[in-house]
Amino acid sequence: MTNGYCEGGCAEVAEQQAQRQAQMEAQRQRARSQSPSPAPVPMPGPATGPVPVVGAGRAPLRVAR
């Protein structure tokens, strides 16, 4: 390589590198699809049942000024 120009063969090297990367990505995809994924953890849903009322059964507070 002189003055930033390739004397030849650069395109072939770039093509080989692209092919290797594509093969590696294909292998990764296959590994992901074959490996068992962990079971999803169920998220708790909204609470059901009676909602407690804060202060129920108590006398209201008086504010002194």
Buried (B, 14 or more C-beta within 10 A) or exposed (E): EEEEEEEEEEEEEEEEEEEEEEEEEEEEEEEEEEEEEEEEEEEEEEEEEEEEEEEEEEEEEEEEE
